Amino acid sequence: MAYFKIDNDIADSEYLPAFSLTIDDSWITSLYSDTDMQAELAKILQSNGKISVFDFQDGLYKRLTVEDNITFYHKWFGFDTPIPEILVLFELHTCAKTPLHKCSESEIRRVYFARYYMSGMNPMVFREPIHGVDIKTINTFIHMIEKIKNNNVPVLVLVSNMEHALLLGEMAYKLQEKGIRKIETDEEEEQTAAENSTPTVTTNLFKVPAKVDDKMILFDPLEIDYIESQDGKAMIVIEDQSYALDFTLGEVEKKLEIYGFYRCHRSYIVNLQKVREIITWSKNTYSLRIDNKSQSTIPLSRNKIQDIQEKFSLK
C-alpha cells in the first residue's frame, strides 16, 4: 500500500490543489486530471516523494535491437524471468532483431513497458501509458499491470483522458481545482438509481439543445457520437467537439433512448448507429469504437456486454 499526500507546503503551484490519496495494492488506481495538473503532480512526486514516474522519455538505446535492450536491462535489474518469456509477454518476439530506431512507436512503448516491469520499483506510477498506441500495446499494458498488482505492488496511472482512467483503473479518481474525488463505479450508479427510481414519461425529443457561449444550438440526435458526464452535467460529443447540456446523463438517457442511444457505462451514453467495433481487452474489460474522424473509444461496462451483443444480434 502506498500513501500520497500533497499538502499546501508541497503543492506550491497554481495548477495543483492539496490532496491525499492512498493506493491499495489490491486495486489498480487511475487518476484523471488535465495535463498541467498531471505534469505538476509528476514533478512533485519525483522531487519530494522520491518516486519514479514512468513517462517514456529516456532510458532506451535506439541503435541496439529490441532484444539487446531487453537483455541489457534484464542483467541490469537482475530479473529472473528468462528473456524469451519477456519478449513474448510484451509482444516483442516478432521484432526482437529489429534496431529500436526502426521500430514503430507502439513497439518502442512495449520495450519501455518491459524495462519498467523488470525494474521492480515499488510503487509503480505511470504517466499516459496508452496514449497514441495500438490495441496490442494497450492490451500488453493492461496485462502487465495486472501481473504487477498480483505481486502486491501498488499501481497508479496518471491520465488526461477519462476513457483511459475508466479502462485502466479499478479505482478511478478525478483531480481538479477543488481537490480529489472518487469516480463512481457502474455498480454504485446502478444501486443509487434503483434506490431513487421514479416513473418517468419519455418525451419525443427531435432536437437536442446545447449551449455554445451565449447561444443555444439545436442538434439532431443522429448527429451525436456519444454523450459523457462531466462534473454531474452531460456533454454531447460530435466529431471530437463537446457541447454542454442543461441535463444530467440520466435525464438525457430517458429522452434519447427511442433514438437508438444506449447507456453503455455509468458515465457514457452511445449512439448505437455510430458503433463500429466492440473491443475486448485482456482483463475482461470492453470498449466501443465509434465511427467518427478520430475513431474514438469509450468504455463498455462488463455487465452490459451481453445486452449490447443482443442489440447487435451477435448472439
KEKEDO-498181 format. One line per field, with one value per residue: residue in three letters; chain; z, y, x negated of N, C-alpha, C in turn. Coordinates in steps of 0.05 Angstrom, whole numbers, m for minus. Example, Ala and Ser with C-alpha at 12.3 -4.5 7.8 and 13.67 -1.06 7.14 Angstrom:
residu [ALA SER]
chaine [A A]
n_Z [156 142]
n_Y [m114 m45]
n_X [m264 m257]
ca_Z [156 143]
ca_Y [m90 m21]
ca_X [m246 m273]
c_Z [156 157]
c_Y [m66 1]
c_X [m264 m258]
This chain:
residu [MET ALA TYR PHE LYS ILE ASP ASN ASP ILE ALA ASP SER GLU TYR LEU PRO ALA PHE SER LEU THR ILE ASP ASP SER TRP ILE THR SER LEU TYR SER ASP THR ASP MET GLN ALA GLU LEU ALA LYS ILE LEU GLN SER ASN GLY LYS ILE SER VAL PHE ASP PHE GLN ASP GLY LEU TYR LYS ARG LEU THR VAL GLU ASP ASN ILE THR PHE TYR HIS LYS TRP PHE GLY PHE ASP THR PRO ILE PRO GLU ILE LEU VAL LEU PHE GLU LEU HIS THR CYS ALA LYS THR PRO LEU HIS LYS CYS SER GLU SER GLU ILE ARG ARG VAL TYR PHE ALA ARG TYR TYR MET SER GLY MET ASN PRO MET VAL PHE ARG GLU PRO ILE HIS GLY VAL ASP ILE LYS THR ILE ASN THR PHE ILE HIS MET ILE GLU LYS ILE LYS ASN ASN ASN VAL PRO VAL LEU VAL LEU VAL SER ASN MET GLU HIS ALA LEU LEU LEU GLY GLU MET ALA TYR LYS LEU GLN GLU LYS GLY ILE ARG LYS ILE GLU THR ASP GLU GLU GLU GLU GLN THR ALA ALA GLU ASN SER THR PRO THR VAL THR THR ASN LEU PHE LYS VAL PRO ALA LYS VAL ASP ASP LYS MET ILE LEU PHE ASP PRO LEU GLU ILE ASP TYR ILE GLU SER GLN ASP GLY LYS ALA MET ILE VAL ILE GLU ASP GLN SER TYR ALA LEU ASP PHE THR LEU GLY GLU VAL GLU LYS LYS LEU GLU ILE TYR GLY PHE TYR ARG CYS HIS ARG SER TYR ILE VAL ASN LEU GLN LYS VAL ARG GLU ILE ILE THR TRP SER LYS ASN THR TYR SER LEU ARG ILE ASP ASN LYS SER GLN SER THR ILE PRO LEU SER ARG ASN LYS ILE GLN ASP ILE GLN GLU LYS PHE SER LEU LYS]
chaine [A A A A A A A A A A A A A A A A A A A A A A A A A A A A A A A A A A A A A A A A A A A A A A A A A A A A A A A A A A A A A A A A A A A A A A A A A A A A A A A A A A A A A A A A A A A A A A A A A A A A A A A A A A A A A A A A A A A A A A A A A A A A A A A A A A A A A A A A A A A A A A A A A A A A A A A A A A A A A A A A A A A A A A A A A A A A A A A A A A A A A A A A A A A A A A A A A A A A A A A A A A A A A A A A A A A A A A A A A A A A A A A A A A A A A A A A A A A A A A A A A A A A A A A A A A A A A A A A A A A A A A A A A A A A A A A A A A A A A A A A A A A A A A A A A A A A A A A A A A A A A A A A A A A A A A A A A A A]
n_Z [0 m16 2 m17 m4 m18 7 27 32 m2 m50 m78 m123 m181 m208 m180 m129 m57 m33 m12 m22 m19 m44 m56 m57 m74 m114 m179 m190 m220 m239 m260 m293 m316 m365 m347 m291 m284 m301 m262 m216 m227 m227 m173 m145 m161 m143 m88 m64 m79 m117 m173 m235 m290 m353 m405 m431 m433 m429 m463 m514 m575 m620 m611 m617 m605 m574 m553 m521 m483 m461 m439 m397 m369 m346 m318 m279 m254 m264 m259 m294 m356 m416 m467 m451 m432 m479 m506 m470 m474 m526 m563 m591 m646 m667 m647 m667 m691 m699 m650 m669 m715 m703 m692 m659 m622 m614 m590 m544 m518 m507 m469 m430 m416 m395 m349 m322 m308 m273 m220 m186 m130 m103 m169 m216 m271 m328 m374 m404 m447 m487 m554 m576 m606 m606 m591 m559 m518 m495 m478 m438 m401 m386 m363 m317 m288 m273 m243 m201 m179 m156 m110 m114 m110 m159 m196 m244 m284 m321 m375 m399 m395 m412 m413 m359 m337 m363 m347 m291 m232 m187 m194 m197 m197 m206 m192 m190 m141 m111 m97 m121 m118 m174 m189 m192 m240 m212 m165 m186 m208 m162 m134 m172 m171 m119 m121 m162 m202 m233 m301 m358 m426 m471 m536 m565 m614 m626 m597 m547 m538 m504 m531 m519 m511 m539 m560 m588 m632 m640 m684 m660 m687 m704 m662 m632 m582 m511 m453 m382 m344 m287 m264 m303 m369 m430 m499 m553 m615 m670 m642 m619 m562 m527 m480 m441 m410 m377 m335 m342 m335 m346 m400 m421 m416 m451 m501 m512 m547 m596 m608 m572 m521 m454 m441 m402 m336 m341 m394 m453 m513 m584 m618 m672 m688 m672 m687 m673 m624 m572 m539 m481 m447 m393 m386 m396 m433 m493 m536 m604 m639 m700 m723 m740 m709 m692 m640 m575 m525 m458 m444 m399 m363 m346 m384 m432 m453 m462 m501 m542 m556 m575 m622 m648 m641 m615]
n_Y [m24 45 113 176 243 307 365 434 460 431 431 480 512 539 505 457 428 418 352 284 214 146 89 26 m39 m78 m60 m31 35 94 162 217 278 346 363 400 398 345 344 376 346 299 320 337 288 261 296 308 263 224 186 145 165 136 157 149 175 170 127 82 47 68 50 m2 m69 m92 m139 m136 m90 m109 m151 m123 m92 m134 m160 m116 m104 m152 m191 m248 m278 m314 m286 m298 m307 m257 m227 m250 m241 m185 m178 m175 m211 m217 m174 m176 m175 m126 m62 m10 41 33 14 15 67 42 m7 9 31 m15 m38 m2 m14 m66 m56 m24 m60 m99 m70 m71 m31 0 38 33 83 108 150 172 121 93 128 145 95 28 m24 m74 m58 m31 m74 m104 m70 m70 m124 m127 m91 m118 m164 m139 m119 m167 m183 m155 m101 m33 5 63 102 157 198 238 231 212 164 129 129 102 54 32 36 4 28 93 161 232 290 357 430 438 397 326 272 212 172 147 77 32 m4 23 66 40 20 67 89 51 58 109 110 132 134 153 195 186 233 256 277 316 351 367 411 452 489 540 583 642 625 582 521 476 407 352 288 244 263 260 231 208 214 243 245 300 327 320 341 333 323 330 297 310 292 300 349 382 396 431 408 423 382 324 262 219 242 255 204 181 213 204 150 127 139 105 108 86 69 55 55 78 132 144 151 121 130 81 73 94 60 23 m20 m71 m77 m123 m125 m149 m159 m173 m129 m78 m39 9 24 84 105 155 214 212 161 147 116 88 70 5 m24 m83 m113 m103 m124 m170 m152 m113 m143 m173 m132 m120 m166 m207 m254]
n_X [m17 m10 m18 0 m11 3 m9 6 m43 m77 m49 m58 m35 m3 29 39 79 81 80 95 81 92 61 80 53 85 117 116 102 127 115 147 136 125 74 35 40 27 m27 m50 m40 m69 m121 m126 m120 m166 m207 m197 m173 m208 m195 m193 m168 m142 m150 m165 m207 m263 m322 m326 m363 m372 m401 m411 m384 m316 m317 m369 m365 m328 m358 m401 m376 m352 m396 m417 m378 m376 m337 m293 m259 m264 m293 m269 m216 m201 m202 m159 m118 m112 m98 m141 m171 m167 m194 m244 m297 m301 m330 m321 m310 m284 m236 m164 m124 m90 m114 m163 m142 m125 m174 m192 m154 m170 m221 m207 m176 m214 m244 m228 m208 m174 m124 m92 m86 m54 m54 m9 m6 18 28 37 22 26 78 57 14 40 69 25 3 46 47 m4 m1 36 7 m32 m1 16 m30 m30 m45 m34 2 6 38 30 71 99 145 211 234 190 177 221 217 168 164 184 199 218 201 214 178 181 188 214 198 193 233 271 287 349 366 397 430 442 470 515 539 552 588 628 647 668 705 759 824 823 838 828 803 814 762 737 697 635 619 562 511 470 424 458 501 556 555 586 586 591 609 585 537 503 446 431 448 423 411 392 371 422 456 483 448 451 419 393 360 309 318 343 405 443 498 562 577 576 539 573 624 618 612 663 692 669 668 706 685 645 602 557 542 481 444 431 416 426 465 482 490 518 518 471 431 375 342 333 289 250 213 153 162 214 246 282 290 322 314 320 350 323 285 237 239 259 255 297 315 344 387 373 417 454 442 466 518 510 489 533 566 541 549 510 508]
ca_Z [0 m17 10 m29 8 m29 24 17 30 m25 m74 m82 m152 m189 m221 m164 m103 m36 m31 m4 m36 m12 m66 m45 m76 m84 m136 m197 m186 m241 m231 m283 m289 m341 m370 m330 m264 m285 m303 m236 m197 m233 m217 m144 m136 m165 m128 m60 m55 m88 m130 m202 m252 m316 m373 m432 m443 m437 m418 m482 m532 m601 m640 m605 m624 m584 m556 m539 m499 m462 m449 m422 m372 m355 m330 m300 m256 m242 m266 m260 m317 m380 m436 m487 m439 m431 m506 m513 m452 m483 m555 m577 m603 m675 m675 m628 m680 m704 m683 m638 m684 m738 m693 m690 m632 m604 m606 m572 m518 m505 m496 m444 m410 m407 m378 m324 m308 m296 m254 m193 m170 m113 m121 m196 m225 m300 m338 m401 m415 m472 m506 m581 m584 m618 m588 m580 m537 m495 m482 m464 m413 m382 m376 m345 m291 m273 m261 m221 m178 m167 m140 m87 m118 m116 m186 m200 m272 m288 m348 m380 m415 m378 m421 m404 m330 m331 m374 m333 m262 m217 m171 m210 m184 m213 m192 m204 m173 m114 m97 m110 m115 m130 m196 m182 m209 m250 m192 m147 m200 m210 m136 m129 m190 m161 m95 m127 m186 m202 m260 m319 m384 m447 m488 m563 m569 m641 m626 m571 m543 m524 m501 m543 m509 m503 m558 m557 m614 m633 m655 m690 m645 m704 m708 m638 m630 m555 m491 m429 m358 m333 m263 m260 m326 m394 m453 m524 m569 m644 m684 m624 m607 m539 m523 m454 m439 m385 m366 m325 m361 m332 m360 m428 m428 m419 m474 m527 m515 m570 m620 m610 m554 m501 m431 m442 m379 m317 m350 m423 m470 m541 m606 m627 m701 m693 m662 m708 m664 m596 m566 m514 m471 m435 m366 m387 m398 m460 m503 m562 m622 m653 m728 m728 m752 m692 m684 m611 m560 m500 m442 m442 m374 m367 m341 m406 m456 m463 m472 m527 m563 m564 m591 m649 m657 m643 m600]
ca_Y [0 70 136 201 266 332 386 462 467 418 439 509 513 550 483 433 432 400 328 259 191 120 69 m1 m58 m96 m48 m13 62 114 189 233 307 358 358 418 387 320 350 386 324 282 334 337 261 254 312 307 236 206 164 146 166 126 175 140 196 163 102 61 50 68 36 m31 m83 m95 m160 m126 m72 m126 m166 m105 m86 m159 m163 m92 m106 m179 m203 m277 m290 m316 m265 m305 m304 m228 m219 m259 m227 m158 m179 m164 m233 m215 m152 m177 m169 m100 m39 5 65 25 3 34 79 23 m27 22 34 m41 m42 13 m29 m88 m44 m16 m85 m113 m53 m78 m8 m3 32 40 105 110 174 169 97 82 150 144 69 9 m41 m94 m46 m26 m100 m111 m55 m79 m150 m122 m80 m140 m180 m123 m118 m194 m185 m137 m75 m12 16 88 110 185 202 262 221 198 136 114 126 82 29 22 37 m10 51 116 187 256 312 383 453 436 373 300 257 185 169 124 54 26 m17 44 82 24 18 93 92 34 70 135 108 141 131 176 194 192 255 254 300 315 367 368 438 453 516 547 611 653 616 556 507 452 385 327 265 226 275 257 207 197 234 236 261 316 342 319 351 318 337 315 298 307 295 310 375 377 417 427 406 430 358 303 239 203 255 252 176 176 227 195 121 119 145 86 113 65 75 34 57 97 159 147 142 119 128 55 74 102 40 8 m44 m78 m85 m138 m122 m174 m164 m176 m103 m74 m12 12 43 100 111 184 221 204 133 148 92 95 45 m11 m39 m112 m125 m96 m135 m189 m137 m99 m164 m179 m109 m122 m194 m222 m279]
ca_X [0 m25 m3 m10 0 m8 3 3 m71 m88 m34 m60 m32 23 43 44 91 72 97 81 92 80 61 81 41 106 131 102 114 122 120 153 133 115 45 19 41 13 m55 m59 m40 m92 m146 m126 m124 m194 m226 m192 m167 m228 m181 m198 m144 m149 m138 m173 m223 m291 m330 m330 m385 m359 m416 m410 m359 m297 m327 m393 m355 m316 m380 m416 m361 m348 m420 m420 m359 m378 m310 m294 m245 m280 m289 m248 m189 m197 m196 m132 m99 m108 m93 m164 m185 m167 m211 m267 m322 m299 m340 m299 m303 m268 m210 m141 m120 m77 m135 m181 m128 m125 m201 m192 m138 m186 m242 m196 m167 m237 m258 m220 m201 m150 m102 m96 m69 m56 m42 2 m19 30 34 26 11 45 93 39 m2 58 73 0 1 66 37 m27 6 50 m14 m45 17 16 m55 m26 m58 m14 0 20 36 38 81 114 167 229 237 167 180 241 208 144 166 205 207 212 205 211 164 188 181 226 187 195 258 273 307 366 367 424 446 452 490 539 551 564 611 650 659 681 720 787 835 819 852 809 810 804 744 727 673 621 608 536 500 445 421 484 521 567 554 603 573 606 598 569 511 487 430 437 453 408 416 370 379 451 471 479 435 453 394 398 334 289 326 361 424 456 527 574 589 558 537 597 645 613 616 692 702 657 669 722 670 623 580 555 525 462 426 441 410 428 487 471 508 512 514 443 412 361 327 332 262 247 186 143 171 243 260 291 294 335 301 340 344 320 259 215 243 259 263 309 317 369 387 373 443 472 432 486 540 504 487 561 576 529 554 484 510]
c_Z [0 m10 m1 m15 m4 m13 12 14 5 m51 m78 m112 m159 m201 m202 m136 m83 m35 m20 m17 m27 m35 m54 m66 m85 m108 m153 m196 m209 m230 m256 m276 m315 m342 m352 m301 m263 m285 m276 m215 m202 m223 m187 m133 m139 m148 m98 m49 m62 m102 m160 m217 m280 m338 m401 m446 m448 m427 m437 m501 m561 m622 m635 m614 m600 m564 m540 m516 m476 m447 m430 m395 m356 m336 m309 m275 m242 m242 m271 m285 m342 m401 m457 m477 m437 m458 m514 m496 m462 m514 m571 m592 m634 m685 m659 m641 m694 m686 m674 m655 m709 m729 m693 m662 m613 m596 m586 m544 m504 m494 m469 m422 m398 m388 m350 m308 m294 m274 m225 m175 m153 m98 m150 m205 m255 m309 m368 m416 m441 m491 m533 m590 m594 m597 m575 m556 m513 m480 m466 m438 m392 m369 m356 m318 m274 m259 m239 m197 m163 m151 m116 m89 m125 m144 m187 m229 m274 m317 m351 m398 m398 m386 m412 m373 m323 m342 m357 m303 m251 m196 m187 m195 m204 m196 m207 m184 m145 m99 m112 m102 m130 m152 m190 m202 m220 m229 m173 m160 m202 m184 m129 m147 m180 m137 m101 m151 m183 m230 m276 m345 m405 m465 m515 m570 m596 m644 m598 m567 m528 m525 m515 m538 m500 m521 m550 m584 m612 m651 m660 m674 m662 m709 m685 m639 m603 m536 m466 m406 m349 m311 m259 m283 m351 m415 m477 m540 m598 m658 m667 m612 m585 m535 m497 m456 m412 m373 m353 m345 m359 m346 m390 m437 m433 m444 m501 m531 m540 m597 m623 m594 m531 m479 m429 m418 m361 m327 m379 m434 m499 m561 m620 m657 m707 m683 m685 m698 m634 m590 m539 m505 m454 m407 m364 m384 m427 m467 m529 m579 m639 m681 m732 m737 m736 m683 m653 m599 m533 m485 m445 m417 m379 m363 m363 m432 m469 m476 m499 m549 m573 m582 m619 m661 m661 m628 m611]
c_Y [25 93 161 224 291 354 414 471 456 428 469 514 525 528 462 440 413 376 305 235 166 101 42 m20 m79 m86 m31 14 80 141 207 263 319 356 376 407 361 325 359 364 305 294 333 309 253 270 310 279 216 181 167 146 158 141 170 161 189 135 79 68 46 52 6 m43 m84 m116 m151 m107 m89 m140 m148 m99 m111 m164 m140 m95 m134 m194 m233 m289 m291 m295 m273 m302 m274 m218 m227 m244 m199 m156 m167 m186 m230 m192 m152 m169 m142 m79 m21 29 59 14 24 45 59 2 m15 25 7 m48 m27 m3 m52 m78 m38 m41 m99 m96 m60 m55 m13 23 39 61 109 136 170 145 88 104 145 117 51 m9 m62 m83 m40 m52 m108 m96 m64 m106 m146 m111 m100 m157 m165 m123 m145 m199 m166 m111 m55 0 41 97 139 189 228 256 204 169 118 110 104 54 16 19 21 10 76 142 210 278 338 405 450 413 348 287 231 185 144 102 50 14 3 60 67 22 44 97 75 46 95 134 117 138 156 173 202 214 251 279 298 332 368 396 438 482 519 577 621 644 588 543 482 431 363 304 247 237 267 230 193 221 225 255 274 333 343 328 334 335 319 319 292 313 310 337 369 402 411 426 415 406 341 280 222 215 252 223 170 189 215 165 113 125 127 93 93 73 52 33 78 126 164 136 142 118 101 54 82 82 23 m18 m47 m90 m100 m136 m147 m178 m164 m150 m97 m45 m13 32 57 106 141 189 211 175 131 121 101 69 32 m27 m69 m125 m118 m108 m154 m173 m124 m119 m172 m157 m110 m150 m210 m248 m295]
c_X [m18 m7 m16 4 m13 6 m3 m26 m84 m75 m34 m59 m4 40 54 56 78 91 81 96 77 83 59 69 61 121 112 117 107 130 123 151 125 85 27 18 25 m17 m66 m60 m63 m118 m148 m132 m154 m213 m222 m187 m188 m216 m186 m171 m152 m135 m149 m190 m252 m296 m333 m353 m376 m374 m418 m384 m341 m307 m351 m385 m344 m338 m395 m401 m355 m372 m423 m403 m361 m351 m311 m282 m262 m273 m269 m220 m182 m188 m168 m112 m93 m105 m116 m180 m187 m186 m237 m293 m322 m312 m318 m291 m287 m240 m189 m140 m108 m97 m154 m167 m128 m153 m203 m177 m155 m208 m231 m187 m191 m251 m251 m213 m175 m147 m110 m76 m75 m42 m35 m9 m7 39 21 14 34 58 76 23 16 63 48 m3 21 57 14 m19 22 29 m28 m27 17 m9 m54 m42 m36 m19 18 16 47 46 96 138 186 233 215 168 199 232 186 149 190 216 199 219 202 199 170 182 191 215 192 222 258 294 323 364 395 442 458 474 516 554 565 589 634 664 675 699 749 798 831 834 831 820 799 788 731 701 661 609 582 526 473 441 448 507 532 569 571 591 593 593 579 541 491 472 435 440 438 415 391 380 409 468 464 467 439 427 401 371 313 295 347 379 440 486 537 588 568 558 562 621 643 619 646 703 693 658 684 708 646 599 580 535 504 443 439 438 415 454 477 494 501 507 485 422 401 350 331 305 262 218 178 152 202 257 264 292 309 320 322 331 345 292 235 218 242 266 275 314 345 368 389 400 463 463 453 510 534 499 514 572 565 532 528 486 534]
